[in-house]
C-alpha cells in the first residue's frame, strides 16, 4: 500500500488518527491529528510524532 503526505491513517489496532508527514521507502512519519473526529484534542507527547513501518498502518476515509 502506498501512502502520501497529508493522508489520514491509523495504527492497526488503535483508535487515534494520525496525519502522514513524510514517506521514505517503507517508513512513514506520522503526527497525531487534532482534533480527532470525536472532537477530542490530545496533548503532544512522545507518541504524537513517530516513524513507523507502513505495514502497521491503515488508511482512514472520513
C-alpha positions in Angstrom: 0.0 0.0 0.0 1.4 3.4 -0.8 0.9 6.5 1.4 1.2 10.2 0.5 1.8 13.3 2.6 -1.4 14.6 4.2 -3.3 11.3 4.2 -5.1 10.2 7.4 -4.0 6.9 8.9 -4.5 4.8 11.9 -2.0 2.4 13.5 -3.6 -1.1 13.3 -5.5 -1.9 16.5 -5.5 1.7 17.8 -8.2 4.3 17.6 -6.2 7.6 17.3 -6.0 9.1 13.8 -2.7 10.5 12.5 -1.7 12.5 9.5 1.2 11.5 7.2 4.1 13.9 7.3 6.8 12.2 5.3 7.2 9.0 3.3 10.6 7.3 2.8 10.5 3.8 1.2 8.6 1.7 3.8 9.0 4.1 6.8 6.2 6.7 7.3 6.5 9.7 9.7 3.1 10.5 11.3 1.8 13.1 13.6 -1.4 13.0 15.7 -4.4 14.8 14.2 -6.1 17.3 16.4 -9.0 17.5 16.8 -9.9 13.8 16.4 -13.2 13.1 14.6 -15.0 12.9 18.0 -13.8 16.4 18.9 -11.2 15.5 21.4 -7.7 17.1 21.5 -4.7 15.2 22.6 -1.6 16.7 24.3 1.7 16.5 22.4 3.8 13.6 23.9 6.4 11.1 22.8 3.8 9.2 20.7 2.4 12.2 18.9 5.0 12.1 16.2 6.7 8.9 15.2 8.2 7.0 12.3 6.6 3.6 11.7 6.7 0.8 9.1 3.9 1.2 6.5 2.7 -2.4 7.2 1.4 -1.3 10.6 -0.8 1.5 9.1 -4.3 1.6 7.6 -5.8 4.5 5.6 -8.7 6.3 7.0 -11.5 8.0 5.0 -13.6 10.5 6.9 
